[in-house]
Structure formats: structure tokens, C-alpha cells
Amino acid sequence: MKRNIIIASLGLASLIAFGASAATLVNSEQASNLQSMGSVSISQRAGVPMDIRQELSAKADQAGASSYRIIEARTGDSTHVTAELYK
């Protein structure tokens, strides 16, 4: 349940705020048309969905990815999110 809430929050946050970074959040249908180029993970204590999205996007930019898709999200005392990167 918490995982779905985080994924939905991250998706909503990406629609609301278009940051300066180029990498964008995509869904699984959009990702099926893209070429995978690895994954990145972040962990934060008490992370805010907007901060997590910005950090994922920045890591994707650093890796040369144009988009990313969240494939894992866990919450508890800290938040851990893994995203697959795409060209």
C-alpha cells in the first residue's frame, strides 16, 4: 500500500513540477518503447516525494539518460527508491 502511494505521489509530482533537468519520469507502457541503460537507487530519511523525484532525475541526467521509471519504492524509517534508466 505504501509503495503504491509513493509511486503515485512521485508520478503526480513529476506532472506538477518540471525541473531544470532533462530526464523525465515515464510509465511502463512508455518505457516499453525505450532502450534500458541500467538503474539508479536513492535512500533518504523522511524523504519528500518532490525531493526524491528531483534526485532521481539528477542521477538519470548524470548517467546520460533521457527518462527513468520507478521500479521499486519502500518506506519506513527511511525511503528507498530504485529507478530504471532509459535512452
PDB file of N, CA, C and O in Angstrom:
ATOM      1  N   MET A   1       0.818  -1.189   0.000  1.00  0.00           N
ATOM      2  CA  MET A   1       0.000   0.000   0.000  1.00  0.00           C
ATOM      3  C   MET A   1       0.866   1.258   0.000  1.00  0.00           C
ATOM      4  O   MET A   1       0.647   2.169  -0.799  1.00  0.00           O
ATOM      5  N   LYS A   2       1.853   1.305   0.903  1.00  0.00           N
ATOM      6  CA  LYS A   2       2.724   2.473   0.967  1.00  0.00           C
ATOM      7  C   LYS A   2       3.494   2.647  -0.333  1.00  0.00           C
ATOM      8  O   LYS A   2       3.723   3.770  -0.781  1.00  0.00           O
ATOM      9  N   ARG A   3       3.893   1.536  -0.936  1.00  0.00           N
ATOM     10  CA  ARG A   3       4.641   1.591  -2.196  1.00  0.00           C
ATOM     11  C   ARG A   3       3.798   2.267  -3.278  1.00  0.00           C
ATOM     12  O   ARG A   3       4.293   3.122  -4.014  1.00  0.00           O
ATOM     13  N   ASN A   4       2.543   1.886  -3.368  1.00  0.00           N
ATOM     14  CA  ASN A   4       1.659   2.477  -4.375  1.00  0.00           C
ATOM     15  C   ASN A   4       1.447   3.961  -4.131  1.00  0.00           C
ATOM     16  O   ASN A   4       1.376   4.741  -5.081  1.00  0.00           O
ATOM     17  N   ILE A   5       1.344   4.359  -2.876  1.00  0.00           N
ATOM     18  CA  ILE A   5       1.169   5.772  -2.548  1.00  0.00           C
ATOM     19  C   ILE A   5       2.401   6.553  -2.958  1.00  0.00           C
ATOM     20  O   ILE A   5       2.286   7.644  -3.517  1.00  0.00           O
ATOM     21  N   ILE A   6       3.582   6.008  -2.689  1.00  0.00           N
ATOM     22  CA  ILE A   6       4.818   6.704  -3.059  1.00  0.00           C
ATOM     23  C   ILE A   6       4.934   6.828  -4.569  1.00  0.00           C
ATOM     24  O   ILE A   6       5.272   7.895  -5.082  1.00  0.00           O
ATOM     25  N   ILE A   7       4.657   5.747  -5.283  1.00  0.00           N
ATOM     26  CA  ILE A   7       4.752   5.784  -6.745  1.00  0.00           C
ATOM     27  C   ILE A   7       3.750   6.788  -7.315  1.00  0.00           C
ATOM     28  O   ILE A   7       4.078   7.547  -8.227  1.00  0.00           O
ATOM     29  N   ALA A   8       2.539   6.789  -6.783  1.00  0.00           N
ATOM     30  CA  ALA A   8       1.538   7.744  -7.251  1.00  0.00           C
ATOM     31  C   ALA A   8       1.966   9.170  -6.931  1.00  0.00           C
ATOM     32  O   ALA A   8       1.788  10.066  -7.756  1.00  0.00           O
ATOM     33  N   SER A   9       2.523   9.392  -5.755  1.00  0.00           N
ATOM     34  CA  SER A   9       2.990  10.723  -5.369  1.00  0.00           C
ATOM     35  C   SER A   9       4.118  11.192  -6.269  1.00  0.00           C
ATOM     36  O   SER A   9       4.148  12.348  -6.692  1.00  0.00           O
ATOM     37  N   LEU A  10       5.043  10.290  -6.560  1.00  0.00           N
ATOM     38  CA  LEU A  10       6.157  10.658  -7.438  1.00  0.00           C
ATOM     39  C   LEU A  10       5.658  10.968  -8.845  1.00  0.00           C
ATOM     40  O   LEU A  10       6.143  11.899  -9.488  1.00  0.00           O
ATOM     41  N   GLY A  11       4.699  10.195  -9.318  1.00  0.00           N
ATOM     42  CA  GLY A  11       4.135  10.456 -10.634  1.00  0.00           C
ATOM     43  C   GLY A  11       3.426  11.799 -10.682  1.00  0.00           C
ATOM     44  O   GLY A  11       3.595  12.559 -11.635  1.00  0.00           O
ATOM     45  N   LEU A  12       2.642  12.091  -9.669  1.00  0.00           N
ATOM     46  CA  LEU A  12       1.946  13.368  -9.595  1.00  0.00           C
ATOM     47  C   LEU A  12       2.926  14.515  -9.490  1.00  0.00           C
ATOM     48  O   LEU A  12       2.756  15.548 -10.137  1.00  0.00           O
ATOM     49  N   ALA A  13       3.951  14.337  -8.678  1.00  0.00           N
ATOM     50  CA  ALA A  13       4.959  15.385  -8.514  1.00  0.00           C
ATOM     51  C   ALA A  13       5.659  15.676  -9.827  1.00  0.00           C
ATOM     52  O   ALA A  13       5.983  16.828 -10.115  1.00  0.00           O
ATOM     53  N   SER A  14       5.893  14.656 -10.619  1.00  0.00           N
ATOM     54  CA  SER A  14       6.569  14.878 -11.896  1.00  0.00           C
ATOM     55  C   SER A  14       5.685  15.641 -12.871  1.00  0.00           C
ATOM     56  O   SER A  14       6.192  16.387 -13.708  1.00  0.00           O
ATOM     57  N   LEU A  15       4.374  15.466 -12.777  1.00  0.00           N
ATOM     58  CA  LEU A  15       3.467  16.198 -13.648  1.00  0.00           C
ATOM     59  C   LEU A  15       3.344  17.656 -13.230  1.00  0.00           C
ATOM     60  O   LEU A  15       3.167  18.532 -14.077  1.00  0.00           O
ATOM     61  N   ILE A  16       3.437  17.919 -11.947  1.00  0.00           N
ATOM     62  CA  ILE A  16       3.262  19.264 -11.427  1.00  0.00           C
ATOM     63  C   ILE A  16       4.515  20.106 -11.628  1.00  0.00           C
ATOM     64  O   ILE A  16       4.426  21.273 -12.011  1.00  0.00           O
ATOM     65  N   ALA A  17       5.665  19.528 -11.376  1.00  0.00           N
ATOM     66  CA  ALA A  17       6.898  20.318 -11.405  1.00  0.00           C
ATOM     67  C   ALA A  17       7.838  19.813 -12.484  1.00  0.00           C
ATOM     68  O   ALA A  17       8.325  18.683 -12.423  1.00  0.00           O
ATOM     69  N   PHE A  18       8.082  20.637 -13.444  1.00  0.00           N
ATOM     70  CA  PHE A  18       9.046  20.294 -14.478  1.00  0.00           C
ATOM     71  C   PHE A  18      10.338  20.993 -14.115  1.00  0.00           C
ATOM     72  O   PHE A  18      10.501  22.187 -14.367  1.00  0.00           O
ATOM     73  N   GLY A  19      11.261  20.243 -13.518  1.00  0.00           N
ATOM     74  CA  GLY A  19      12.518  20.816 -13.068  1.00  0.00           C
ATOM     75  C   GLY A  19      13.431  21.154 -14.222  1.00  0.00           C
ATOM     76  O   GLY A  19      13.086  20.955 -15.387  1.00  0.00           O
ATOM     77  N   ALA A  20      14.591  21.663 -13.890  1.00  0.00           N
ATOM     78  CA  ALA A  20      15.566  22.070 -14.894  1.00  0.00           C
ATOM     79  C   ALA A  20      16.211  20.854 -15.565  1.00  0.00           C
ATOM     80  O   ALA A  20      16.797  20.976 -16.640  1.00  0.00           O
ATOM     81  N   SER A  21      16.103  19.709 -14.944  1.00  0.00           N
ATOM     82  CA  SER A  21      16.750  18.523 -15.507  1.00  0.00           C
ATOM     83  C   SER A  21      15.960  17.990 -16.693  1.00  0.00           C
ATOM     84  O   SER A  21      14.757  18.218 -16.817  1.00  0.00           O
ATOM     85  N   ALA A  22      16.659  17.282 -17.551  1.00  0.00           N
ATOM     86  CA  ALA A  22      16.050  16.798 -18.785  1.00  0.00           C
ATOM     87  C   ALA A  22      15.375  15.439 -18.618  1.00  0.00           C
ATOM     88  O   ALA A  22      14.407  15.156 -19.324  1.00  0.00           O
ATOM     89  N   ALA A  23      15.849  14.597 -17.715  1.00  0.00           N
ATOM     90  CA  ALA A  23      15.284  13.253 -17.566  1.00  0.00           C
ATOM     91  C   ALA A  23      13.864  13.334 -17.019  1.00  0.00           C
ATOM     92  O   ALA A  23      13.592  14.054 -16.058  1.00  0.00           O
ATOM     93  N   THR A  24      12.971  12.588 -17.643  1.00  0.00           N
ATOM     94  CA  THR A  24      11.567  12.626 -17.238  1.00  0.00           C
ATOM     95  C   THR A  24      11.095  11.258 -16.771  1.00  0.00           C
ATOM     96  O   THR A  24      11.609  10.225 -17.197  1.00  0.00           O
ATOM     97  N   LEU A  25      10.121  11.274 -15.900  1.00  0.00           N
ATOM     98  CA  LEU A  25       9.510  10.054 -15.384  1.00  0.00           C
ATOM     99  C   LEU A  25       8.570   9.496 -16.441  1.00  0.00           C
ATOM    100  O   LEU A  25       7.751  10.232 -16.992  1.00  0.00           O
ATOM    101  N   VAL A  26       8.679   8.195 -16.732  1.00  0.00           N
ATOM    102  CA  VAL A  26       7.792   7.545 -17.700  1.00  0.00           C
ATOM    103  C   VAL A  26       7.099   6.369 -17.029  1.00  0.00           C
ATOM    104  O   VAL A  26       7.564   5.859 -16.010  1.00  0.00           O
ATOM    105  N   ASN A  27       5.979   5.942 -17.611  1.00  0.00           N
ATOM    106  CA  ASN A  27       5.295   4.761 -17.084  1.00  0.00           C
ATOM    107  C   ASN A  27       5.781   3.522 -17.836  1.00  0.00           C
ATOM    108  O   ASN A  27       6.577   3.639 -18.768  1.00  0.00           O
ATOM    109  N   SER A  28       5.314   2.348 -17.443  1.00  0.00           N
ATOM    110  CA  SER A  28       5.807   1.107 -18.040  1.00  0.00           C
ATOM    111  C   SER A  28       5.441   0.995 -19.525  1.00  0.00           C
ATOM    112  O   SER A  28       6.205   0.422 -20.301  1.00  0.00           O
ATOM    113  N   GLU A  29       4.303   1.526 -19.925  1.00  0.00           N
ATOM    114  CA  GLU A  29       3.927   1.490 -21.340  1.00  0.00           C
ATOM    115  C   GLU A  29       4.886   2.345 -22.176  1.00  0.00           C
ATOM    116  O   GLU A  29       5.338   1.917 -23.238  1.00  0.00           O
ATOM    117  N   GLN A  30       5.190   3.545 -21.698  1.00  0.00           N
ATOM    118  CA  GLN A  30       6.131   4.413 -22.408  1.00  0.00           C
ATOM    119  C   GLN A  30       7.523   3.796 -22.433  1.00  0.00           C
ATOM    120  O   GLN A  30       8.231   3.895 -23.435  1.00  0.00           O
ATOM    121  N   ALA A  31       7.912   3.163 -21.340  1.00  0.00           N
ATOM    122  CA  ALA A  31       9.242   2.569 -21.239  1.00  0.00           C
ATOM    123  C   ALA A  31       9.430   1.411 -22.202  1.00  0.00           C
ATOM    124  O   ALA A  31      10.559   1.110 -22.590  1.00  0.00           O
ATOM    125  N   SER A  32       8.356   0.762 -22.591  1.00  0.00           N
ATOM    126  CA  SER A  32       8.471  -0.385 -23.498  1.00  0.00           C
ATOM    127  C   SER A  32       9.026   0.015 -24.860  1.00  0.00           C
ATOM    128  O   SER A  32       9.519  -0.836 -25.601  1.00  0.00           O
ATOM    129  N   ASN A  33       8.953   1.286 -25.194  1.00  0.00           N
ATOM    130  CA  ASN A  33       9.473   1.785 -26.465  1.00  0.00           C
ATOM    131  C   ASN A  33      10.869   2.373 -26.339  1.00  0.00           C
ATOM    132  O   ASN A  33      11.405   2.901 -27.314  1.00  0.00           O
ATOM    133  N   LEU A  34      11.465   2.290 -25.156  1.00  0.00           N
ATOM    134  CA  LEU A  34      12.779   2.884 -24.911  1.00  0.00           C
ATOM    135  C   LEU A  34      13.819   1.815 -24.639  1.00  0.00           C
ATOM    136  O   LEU A  34      13.482   0.676 -24.318  1.00  0.00           O
ATOM    137  N   GLN A  35      15.095   2.191 -24.771  1.00  0.00           N
ATOM    138  CA  GLN A  35      16.193   1.256 -24.524  1.00  0.00           C
ATOM    139  C   GLN A  35      16.719   1.444 -23.100  1.00  0.00           C
ATOM    140  O   GLN A  35      17.125   2.541 -22.719  1.00  0.00           O
ATOM    141  N   SER A  36      16.705   0.368 -22.327  1.00  0.00           N
ATOM    142  CA  SER A  36      17.187   0.406 -20.948  1.00  0.00           C
ATOM    143  C   SER A  36      18.699   0.599 -20.929  1.00  0.00           C
ATOM    144  O   SER A  36      19.416   0.086 -21.788  1.00  0.00           O
ATOM    145  N   MET A  37      19.171   1.353 -19.926  1.00  0.00           N
ATOM    146  CA  MET A  37      20.611   1.560 -19.793  1.00  0.00           C
ATOM    147  C   MET A  37      21.080   1.435 -18.342  1.00  0.00           C
ATOM    148  O   MET A  37      22.071   2.054 -17.955  1.00  0.00           O
ATOM    149  N   GLY A  38      20.381   0.647 -17.549  1.00  0.00           N
ATOM    150  CA  GLY A  38      20.795   0.419 -16.167  1.00  0.00           C
ATOM    151  C   GLY A  38      19.794   0.985 -15.181  1.00  0.00           C
ATOM    152  O   GLY A  38      18.656   1.294 -15.533  1.00  0.00           O
ATOM    153  N   SER A  39      20.242   1.117 -13.927  1.00  0.00           N
ATOM    154  CA  SER A  39      19.352   1.622 -12.883  1.00  0.00           C
ATOM    155  C   SER A  39      20.129   2.452 -11.878  1.00  0.00           C
ATOM    156  O   SER A  39      21.357   2.389 -11.812  1.00  0.00           O
ATOM    157  N   VAL A  40      19.397   3.228 -11.099  1.00  0.00           N
ATOM    158  CA  VAL A  40      19.959   4.023 -10.007  1.00  0.00           C
ATOM    159  C   VAL A  40      19.054   3.848  -8.797  1.00  0.00           C
ATOM    160  O   VAL A  40      17.872   3.537  -8.937  1.00  0.00           O
ATOM    161  N   SER A  41      19.612   4.050  -7.616  1.00  0.00           N
ATOM    162  CA  SER A  41      18.847   3.974  -6.377  1.00  0.00           C
ATOM    163  C   SER A  41      19.174   5.167  -5.502  1.00  0.00           C
ATOM    164  O   SER A  41      20.277   5.711  -5.555  1.00  0.00           O
ATOM    165  N   ILE A  42      18.212   5.562  -4.704  1.00  0.00           N
ATOM    166  CA  ILE A  42      18.452   6.587  -3.694  1.00  0.00           C
ATOM    167  C   ILE A  42      17.789   6.150  -2.400  1.00  0.00           C
ATOM    168  O   ILE A  42      16.788   5.434  -2.409  1.00  0.00           O
ATOM    169  N   SER A  43      18.356   6.587  -1.301  1.00  0.00           N
ATOM    170  CA  SER A  43      17.789   6.342   0.021  1.00  0.00           C
ATOM    171  C   SER A  43      17.818   7.647   0.795  1.00  0.00           C
ATOM    172  O   SER A  43      18.815   8.369   0.774  1.00  0.00           O
ATOM    173  N   GLN A  44      16.730   7.945   1.474  1.00  0.00           N
ATOM    174  CA  GLN A  44      16.616   9.167   2.269  1.00  0.00           C
ATOM    175  C   GLN A  44      15.865   8.874   3.548  1.00  0.00           C
ATOM    176  O   GLN A  44      15.015   7.985   3.597  1.00  0.00           O
ATOM    177  N   ARG A  45      16.183   9.618   4.568  1.00  0.00           N
ATOM    178  CA  ARG A  45      15.385   9.577   5.784  1.00  0.00           C
ATOM    179  C   ARG A  45      14.299  10.628   5.633  1.00  0.00           C
ATOM    180  O   ARG A  45      14.587  11.796   5.369  1.00  0.00           O
ATOM    181  N   ALA A  46      13.065  10.216   5.798  1.00  0.00           N
ATOM    182  CA  ALA A  46      11.913  11.122   5.721  1.00  0.00           C
ATOM    183  C   ALA A  46      11.916  11.925   4.427  1.00  0.00           C
ATOM    184  O   ALA A  46      11.751  13.144   4.455  1.00  0.00           O
ATOM    185  N   GLY A  47      12.101  11.261   3.306  1.00  0.00           N
ATOM    186  CA  GLY A  47      12.141  11.944   2.016  1.00  0.00           C
ATOM    187  C   GLY A  47      10.787  12.478   1.590  1.00  0.00           C
ATOM    188  O   GLY A  47       9.750  11.869   1.856  1.00  0.00           O
ATOM    189  N   VAL A  48      10.809  13.614   0.930  1.00  0.00           N
ATOM    190  CA  VAL A  48       9.615  14.228   0.368  1.00  0.00           C
ATOM    191  C   VAL A  48       9.541  13.786  -1.099  1.00  0.00           C
ATOM    192  O   VAL A  48      10.568  13.792  -1.779  1.00  0.00           O
ATOM    193  N   PRO A  49       8.361  13.404  -1.612  1.00  0.00           N
ATOM    194  CA  PRO A  49       8.283  12.923  -2.993  1.00  0.00           C
ATOM    195  C   PRO A  49       8.950  13.848  -4.018  1.00  0.00           C
ATOM    196  O   PRO A  49       9.598  13.364  -4.946  1.00  0.00           O
ATOM    197  N   MET A  50       8.805  15.150  -3.869  1.00  0.00           N
ATOM    198  CA  MET A  50       9.414  16.085  -4.817  1.00  0.00           C
ATOM    199  C   MET A  50      10.934  16.004  -4.766  1.00  0.00           C
ATOM    200  O   MET A  50      11.588  16.033  -5.809  1.00  0.00           O
ATOM    201  N   ASP A  51      11.507  15.903  -3.567  1.00  0.00           N
ATOM    202  CA  ASP A  51      12.959  15.783  -3.433  1.00  0.00           C
ATOM    203  C   ASP A  51      13.454  14.484  -4.059  1.00  0.00           C
ATOM    204  O   ASP A  51      14.502  14.461  -4.705  1.00  0.00           O
ATOM    205  N   ILE A  52      12.713  13.422  -3.872  1.00  0.00           N
ATOM    206  CA  ILE A  52      13.093  12.121  -4.423  1.00  0.00           C
ATOM    207  C   ILE A  52      13.062  12.185  -5.941  1.00  0.00           C
ATOM    208  O   ILE A  52      13.987  11.703  -6.595  1.00  0.00           O
ATOM    209  N   ARG A  53      12.028  12.764  -6.508  1.00  0.00           N
ATOM    210  CA  ARG A  53      11.925  12.896  -7.952  1.00  0.00           C
ATOM    211  C   ARG A  53      13.072  13.724  -8.522  1.00  0.00           C
ATOM    212  O   ARG A  53      13.651  13.366  -9.548  1.00  0.00           O
ATOM    213  N   GLN A  54      13.394  14.810  -7.870  1.00  0.00           N
ATOM    214  CA  GLN A  54      14.491  15.656  -8.341  1.00  0.00           C
ATOM    215  C   GLN A  54      15.830  14.927  -8.271  1.00  0.00           C
ATOM    216  O   GLN A  54      16.653  15.044  -9.179  1.00  0.00           O
ATOM    217  N   GLU A  55      16.044  14.180  -7.199  1.00  0.00           N
ATOM    218  CA  GLU A  55      17.297  13.445  -7.076  1.00  0.00           C
ATOM    219  C   GLU A  55      17.391  12.327  -8.115  1.00  0.00           C
ATOM    220  O   GLU A  55      18.453  12.115  -8.700  1.00  0.00           O
ATOM    221  N   LEU A  56      16.292  11.613  -8.347  1.00  0.00           N
ATOM    222  CA  LEU A  56      16.286  10.580  -9.389  1.00  0.00           C
ATOM    223  C   LEU A  56      16.564  11.191 -10.761  1.00  0.00           C
ATOM    224  O   LEU A  56      17.348  10.649 -11.540  1.00  0.00           O
ATOM    225  N   SER A  57      15.930  12.303 -11.047  1.00  0.00           N
ATOM    226  CA  SER A  57      16.118  12.964 -12.328  1.00  0.00           C
ATOM    227  C   SER A  57      17.566  13.428 -12.491  1.00  0.00           C
ATOM    228  O   SER A  57      18.137  13.298 -13.574  1.00  0.00           O
ATOM    229  N   ALA A  58      18.161  13.964 -11.431  1.00  0.00           N
ATOM    230  CA  ALA A  58      19.555  14.408 -11.486  1.00  0.00           C
ATOM    231  C   ALA A  58      20.503  13.232 -11.733  1.00  0.00           C
ATOM    232  O   ALA A  58      21.443  13.339 -12.520  1.00  0.00           O
ATOM    233  N   LYS A  59      20.251  12.114 -11.056  1.00  0.00           N
ATOM    234  CA  LYS A  59      21.090  10.924 -11.270  1.00  0.00           C
ATOM    235  C   LYS A  59      20.935  10.396 -12.690  1.00  0.00           C
ATOM    236  O   LYS A  59      21.911   9.961 -13.302  1.00  0.00           O
ATOM    237  N   ALA A  60      19.723  10.431 -13.212  1.00  0.00           N
ATOM    238  CA  ALA A  60      19.491   9.995 -14.583  1.00  0.00           C
ATOM    239  C   ALA A  60      20.228  10.903 -15.559  1.00  0.00           C
ATOM    240  O   ALA A  60      20.834  10.423 -16.517  1.00  0.00           O
ATOM    241  N   ASP A  61      20.180  12.210 -15.324  1.00  0.00           N
ATOM    242  CA  ASP A  61      20.907  13.161 -16.168  1.00  0.00           C
ATOM    243  C   ASP A  61      22.404  12.878 -16.158  1.00  0.00           C
ATOM    244  O   ASP A  61      23.049  12.882 -17.206  1.00  0.00           O
ATOM    245  N   GLN A  62      22.952  12.632 -14.974  1.00  0.00           N
ATOM    246  CA  GLN A  62      24.386  12.356 -14.843  1.00  0.00           C
ATOM    247  C   GLN A  62      24.784  11.104 -15.616  1.00  0.00           C
ATOM    248  O   GLN A  62      25.899  11.015 -16.132  1.00  0.00           O
ATOM    249  N   ALA A  63      23.887  10.151 -15.695  1.00  0.00           N
ATOM    250  CA  ALA A  63      24.171   8.902 -16.402  1.00  0.00           C
ATOM    251  C   ALA A  63      23.902   9.018 -17.901  1.00  0.00           C
ATOM    252  O   ALA A  63      24.173   8.080 -18.650  1.00  0.00           O
ATOM    253  N   GLY A  64      23.368  10.165 -18.350  1.00  0.00           N
ATOM    254  CA  GLY A  64      23.086  10.361 -19.762  1.00  0.00           C
ATOM    255  C   GLY A  64      21.737   9.821 -20.199  1.00  0.00           C
ATOM    256  O   GLY A  64      21.507   9.641 -21.395  1.00  0.00           O
ATOM    257  N   ALA A  65      20.844   9.561 -19.261  1.00  0.00           N
ATOM    258  CA  ALA A  65      19.518   9.031 -19.588  1.00  0.00           C
ATOM    259  C   ALA A  65      18.551  10.165 -19.919  1.00  0.00           C
ATOM    260  O   ALA A  65      18.681  11.274 -19.401  1.00  0.00           O
ATOM    261  N   SER A  66      17.589   9.878 -20.782  1.00  0.00           N
ATOM    262  CA  SER A  66      16.569  10.871 -21.104  1.00  0.00           C
ATOM    263  C   SER A  66      15.313  10.670 -20.270  1.00  0.00           C
ATOM    264  O   SER A  66      14.514  11.593 -20.118  1.00  0.00           O
ATOM    265  N   SER A  67      15.133   9.458 -19.723  1.00  0.00           N
ATOM    266  CA  SER A  67      13.965   9.146 -18.911  1.00  0.00           C
ATOM    267  C   SER A  67      14.289   8.073 -17.885  1.00  0.00           C
ATOM    268  O   SER A  67      15.321   7.407 -17.956  1.00  0.00           O
ATOM    269  N   TYR A  68      13.383   7.924 -16.932  1.00  0.00           N
ATOM    270  CA  TYR A  68      13.525   6.900 -15.907  1.00  0.00           C
ATOM    271  C   TYR A  68      12.140   6.419 -15.492  1.00  0.00           C
ATOM    272  O   TYR A  68      11.145   7.126 -15.650  1.00  0.00           O
ATOM    273  N   ARG A  69      12.100   5.185 -14.952  1.00  0.00           N
ATOM    274  CA  ARG A  69      10.839   4.591 -14.482  1.00  0.00           C
ATOM    275  C   ARG A  69      11.090   3.997 -13.110  1.00  0.00           C
ATOM    276  O   ARG A  69      12.054   3.253 -12.928  1.00  0.00           O
ATOM    277  N   ILE A  70      10.255   4.305 -12.155  1.00  0.00           N
ATOM    278  CA  ILE A  70      10.400   3.781 -10.797  1.00  0.00           C
ATOM    279  C   ILE A  70      10.006   2.312 -10.800  1.00  0.00           C
ATOM    280  O   ILE A  70       8.898   1.953 -11.199  1.00  0.00           O
ATOM    281  N   ILE A  71      10.930   1.467 -10.348  1.00  0.00           N
ATOM    282  CA  ILE A  71      10.667   0.029 -10.338  1.00  0.00           C
ATOM    283  C   ILE A  71      10.573  -0.529  -8.923  1.00  0.00           C
ATOM    284  O   ILE A  71      10.133  -1.662  -8.733  1.00  0.00           O
ATOM    285  N   GLU A  72      10.986   0.261  -7.921  1.00  0.00           N
ATOM    286  CA  GLU A  72      10.893  -0.184  -6.531  1.00  0.00           C
ATOM    287  C   GLU A  72      10.796   1.040  -5.631  1.00  0.00           C
ATOM    288  O   GLU A  72      11.489   2.034  -5.848  1.00  0.00           O
ATOM    289  N   ALA A  73       9.944   0.967  -4.631  1.00  0.00           N
ATOM    290  CA  ALA A  73       9.822   2.038  -3.644  1.00  0.00           C
ATOM    291  C   ALA A  73       9.463   1.418  -2.303  1.00  0.00           C
ATOM    292  O   ALA A  73       8.487   0.676  -2.194  1.00  0.00           O
ATOM    293  N   ARG A  74      10.254   1.724  -1.285  1.00  0.00           N
ATOM    294  CA  ARG A  74       9.998   1.218   0.067  1.00  0.00           C
ATOM    295  C   ARG A  74      10.005   2.381   1.048  1.00  0.00           C
ATOM    296  O   ARG A  74      10.775   3.330   0.904  1.00  0.00           O
ATOM    297  N   THR A  75       9.137   2.291   2.043  1.00  0.00           N
ATOM    298  CA  THR A  75       9.094   3.305   3.083  1.00  0.00           C
ATOM    299  C   THR A  75       9.190   2.649   4.445  1.00  0.00           C
ATOM    300  O   THR A  75       9.093   1.429   4.574  1.00  0.00           O
ATOM    301  N   GLY A  76       9.373   3.447   5.421  1.00  0.00           N
ATOM    302  CA  GLY A  76       9.508   3.019   6.804  1.00  0.00           C
ATOM    303  C   GLY A  76      10.209   4.153   7.525  1.00  0.00           C
ATOM    304  O   GLY A  76       9.798   5.308   7.413  1.00  0.00           O
ATOM    305  N   ASP A  77      11.270   3.834   8.268  1.00  0.00           N
ATOM    306  CA  ASP A  77      12.063   4.883   8.892  1.00  0.00           C
ATOM    307  C   ASP A  77      12.787   5.716   7.842  1.00  0.00           C
ATOM    308  O   ASP A  77      13.124   6.876   8.076  1.00  0.00           O
ATOM    309  N   SER A  78      13.019   5.114   6.693  1.00  0.00           N
ATOM    310  CA  SER A  78      13.645   5.821   5.578  1.00  0.00           C
ATOM    311  C   SER A  78      12.935   5.421   4.281  1.00  0.00           C
ATOM    312  O   SER A  78      12.136   4.484   4.256  1.00  0.00           O
ATOM    313  N   THR A  79      13.237   6.136   3.230  1.00  0.00           N
ATOM    314  CA  THR A  79      12.641   5.854   1.929  1.00  0.00           C
ATOM    315  C   THR A  79      13.734   5.369   0.990  1.00  0.00           C
ATOM    316  O   THR A  79      14.818   5.950   0.946  1.00  0.00           O
ATOM    317  N   HIS A  80      13.461   4.319   0.246  1.00  0.00           N
ATOM    318  CA  HIS A  80      14.405   3.797  -0.735  1.00  0.00           C
ATOM    319  C   HIS A  80      13.662   3.634  -2.057  1.00  0.00           C
ATOM    320  O   HIS A  80      12.608   3.001  -2.107  1.00  0.00           O
ATOM    321  N   VAL A  81      14.213   4.207  -3.126  1.00  0.00           N
ATOM    322  CA  VAL A  81      13.588   4.144  -4.445  1.00  0.00           C
ATOM    323  C   VAL A  81      14.632   3.715  -5.473  1.00  0.00           C
ATOM    324  O   VAL A  81      15.754   4.221  -5.471  1.00  0.00           O
ATOM    325  N   THR A  82      14.265   2.788  -6.342  1.00  0.00           N
ATOM    326  CA  THR A  82      15.117   2.363  -7.449  1.00  0.00           C
ATOM    327  C   THR A  82      14.393   2.682  -8.741  1.00  0.00           C
ATOM    328  O   THR A  82      13.189   2.458  -8.867  1.00  0.00           O
ATOM    329  N   ALA A  83      15.143   3.210  -9.703  1.00  0.00           N
ATOM    330  CA  ALA A  83      14.562   3.547 -10.998  1.00  0.00           C
ATOM    331  C   ALA A  83      15.413   2.971 -12.120  1.00  0.00           C
ATOM    332  O   ALA A  83      16.641   2.962 -12.044  1.00  0.00           O
ATOM    333  N   GLU A  84      14.744   2.493 -13.159  1.00  0.00           N
ATOM    334  CA  GLU A  84      15.437   2.018 -14.352  1.00  0.00           C
ATOM    335  C   GLU A  84      15.603   3.228 -15.284  1.00  0.00           C
ATOM    336  O   GLU A  84      14.694   4.042 -15.447  1.00  0.00           O
ATOM    337  N   LEU A  85      16.792   3.314 -15.885  1.00  0.00           N
ATOM    338  CA  LEU A  85      17.115   4.441 -16.772  1.00  0.00           C
ATOM    339  C   LEU A  85      16.939   4.036 -18.227  1.00  0.00           C
ATOM    340  O   LEU A  85      17.139   2.875 -18.583  1.00  0.00           O
ATOM    341  N   TYR A  86      16.563   4.998 -19.067  1.00  0.00           N
ATOM    342  CA  TYR A  86      16.330   4.736 -20.488  1.00  0.00           C
ATOM    343  C   TYR A  86      16.961   5.831 -21.344  1.00  0.00           C
ATOM    344  O   TYR A  86      17.056   6.995 -20.954  1.00  0.00           O
ATOM    345  N   LYS A  87      17.396   5.389 -22.554  1.00  0.00           N
ATOM    346  CA  LYS A  87      17.931   6.336 -23.539  1.00  0.00           C
ATOM    347  C   LYS A  87      16.785   6.974 -24.274  1.00  0.00           C
ATOM    348  O   LYS A  87      17.004   7.808 -25.153  1.00  0.00           O
TER     349      LYS A  87
END
